[in-house]
Amino acid sequence: MKRHARVQRPKALFAPMQVDDIDAVVAIELDSFTMPWTAAMFRSEMQNERTSRLLVARMPHKGDIIVGYLAYRIVLDEMHIILLAVAPAWRQQGIARQMLGVGIDEARDAGCLRATLEVRVSNTPAQQLYYGLQFAPVGTRPKYYMQPTEDAMILWRDPL
Ligand SMILES: CC(C)(COP(=O)(O)OP(=O)(O)OC[C@H]1O[C@@H](n2cnc3c(N)ncnc32)[C@H](O)[C@@H]1OP(=O)(O)O)[C@@H](O)C(=O)NCCC(=O)NCCS
């Protein structure tokens, strides 16, 4: 019988975002979105310690580089996911799925019972990722995004 090599998934570590991480995070943001967050926006988000959580994915065996990040807010018992990106060279290797899993576990531990996010109607990769993690579409927000103008799909995972 023919044996197939197993695909090696990279071993990422997930840690709270630090101020020193922001430059690397903004570089990925610029590669990922048409209206990227600035360093000042990340610094401000990090100051909302009561409600905001920011995680980075690091590659300890690759010089500890930052390859992705996730940001969410805790709104009462809801996890509101506001940012998620993986550096282009590191995509389709399971990093976003692992990172969302870590974030969801943390949010559940913090008392969240459900999670929500918006995604561009054209963003099939992200939608597939979310569907695989039990998020389901519940509606749209017309013209929610700019550059280009586009509707958002609203997804919820309930229960978390
Ligand atoms: C969306 C994004 C975060 C996915 O990151 P990633 O690390 O490549 O995703 P993963 O490797 O963990 O993929 C998990 C699942 O997502 C889906 N997926 C990821 N990339 C995909 C692609 N190019 N096409 C179709 N499905 C894709 C698949 O279902 C995949 O599962 P599989 O590996 O079993 O096929 C990444 O493409 C990205 O940073 N995009 C730009 C920023 C963005 O759109 N963020 C989300 C905004 S809502």
PDBQT file of the ligand as one rigid body, heavy atoms in Angstrom, charges set to zero:
ROOT
HETATM    1  C1  LIG A 201      -8.766  34.481   6.438  1.00  0.00    +0.000 C 
HETATM    2  C2  LIG A 201      -7.361  34.135   6.970  1.00  0.00    +0.000 C 
HETATM    3  C3  LIG A 201      -7.204  34.770   8.350  1.00  0.00    +0.000 C 
HETATM    4  C4  LIG A 201      -7.224  32.621   7.067  1.00  0.00    +0.000 C 
HETATM    5  O1  LIG A 201      -5.972  32.345   7.676  1.00  0.00    +0.000 OA
HETATM    6  P1  LIG A 201      -5.211  30.944   7.456  1.00  0.00    +0.000 P 
HETATM    7  O2  LIG A 201      -4.206  30.797   8.532  1.00  0.00    +0.000 OA
HETATM    8  O3  LIG A 201      -4.748  30.880   6.047  1.00  0.00    +0.000 OA
HETATM    9  O4  LIG A 201      -6.407  29.897   7.657  1.00  0.00    +0.000 OA
HETATM   10  P2  LIG A 201      -6.235  28.347   8.054  1.00  0.00    +0.000 P 
HETATM   11  O5  LIG A 201      -5.022  27.812   7.358  1.00  0.00    +0.000 OA
HETATM   12  O6  LIG A 201      -6.331  28.210   9.515  1.00  0.00    +0.000 OA
HETATM   13  O7  LIG A 201      -7.499  27.707   7.326  1.00  0.00    +0.000 OA
HETATM   14  C5  LIG A 201      -8.597  27.194   8.036  1.00  0.00    +0.000 C 
HETATM   15  C6  LIG A 201      -9.740  26.965   7.062  1.00  0.00    +0.000 C 
HETATM   16  O8  LIG A 201     -10.087  28.204   6.440  1.00  0.00    +0.000 OA
HETATM   17  C7  LIG A 201     -10.477  27.968   5.081  1.00  0.00    +0.000 C 
HETATM   18  N1  LIG A 201      -9.531  28.630   4.182  1.00  0.00    +0.000 N 
HETATM   19  C8  LIG A 201      -8.367  29.264   4.501  1.00  0.00    +0.000 A 
HETATM   20  N2  LIG A 201      -7.825  29.797   3.385  1.00  0.00    +0.000 NA
HETATM   21  C9  LIG A 201      -8.643  29.486   2.367  1.00  0.00    +0.000 A 
HETATM   22  C10 LIG A 201      -8.629  29.769   0.975  1.00  0.00    +0.000 A 
HETATM   23  N3  LIG A 201      -7.637  30.494   0.404  1.00  0.00    +0.000 N 
HETATM   24  N4  LIG A 201      -9.665  29.332   0.213  1.00  0.00    +0.000 NA
HETATM   25  C11 LIG A 201     -10.676  28.627   0.745  1.00  0.00    +0.000 A 
HETATM   26  N5  LIG A 201     -10.748  28.308   2.089  1.00  0.00    +0.000 NA
HETATM   27  C12 LIG A 201      -9.744  28.745   2.865  1.00  0.00    +0.000 A 
HETATM   28  C13 LIG A 201     -10.434  26.466   4.879  1.00  0.00    +0.000 C 
HETATM   29  O9  LIG A 201     -11.725  25.972   5.216  1.00  0.00    +0.000 OA
HETATM   30  C14 LIG A 201      -9.414  26.045   5.921  1.00  0.00    +0.000 C 
HETATM   31  O10 LIG A 201      -9.600  24.719   6.337  1.00  0.00    +0.000 OA
HETATM   32  P3  LIG A 201      -8.754  23.525   5.610  1.00  0.00    +0.000 P 
HETATM   33  O11 LIG A 201      -7.315  23.856   5.845  1.00  0.00    +0.000 OA
HETATM   34  O12 LIG A 201      -9.199  22.308   6.333  1.00  0.00    +0.000 OA
HETATM   35  O13 LIG A 201      -9.124  23.591   4.169  1.00  0.00    +0.000 OA
HETATM   36  C15 LIG A 201      -6.260  34.668   5.985  1.00  0.00    +0.000 C 
HETATM   37  O14 LIG A 201      -6.582  34.254   4.679  1.00  0.00    +0.000 OA
HETATM   38  C16 LIG A 201      -6.088  36.163   6.002  1.00  0.00    +0.000 C 
HETATM   39  O15 LIG A 201      -5.347  36.725   6.814  1.00  0.00    +0.000 OA
HETATM   40  N6  LIG A 201      -6.804  36.863   5.081  1.00  0.00    +0.000 N 
HETATM   41  C17 LIG A 201      -6.717  38.320   4.983  1.00  0.00    +0.000 C 
HETATM   42  C18 LIG A 201      -7.372  38.997   6.163  1.00  0.00    +0.000 C 
HETATM   43  C19 LIG A 201      -8.818  38.557   6.350  1.00  0.00    +0.000 C 
HETATM   44  O16 LIG A 201      -9.570  38.384   5.405  1.00  0.00    +0.000 OA
HETATM   45  N7  LIG A 201      -9.210  38.382   7.635  1.00  0.00    +0.000 N 
HETATM   46  C20 LIG A 201     -10.552  37.997   8.002  1.00  0.00    +0.000 C 
HETATM   47  C21 LIG A 201     -11.441  39.186   8.010  1.00  0.00    +0.000 C 
HETATM   48  S1  LIG A 201     -13.107  38.776   8.509  1.00  0.00    +0.000 SA
ENDROOT
TORSDOF 0
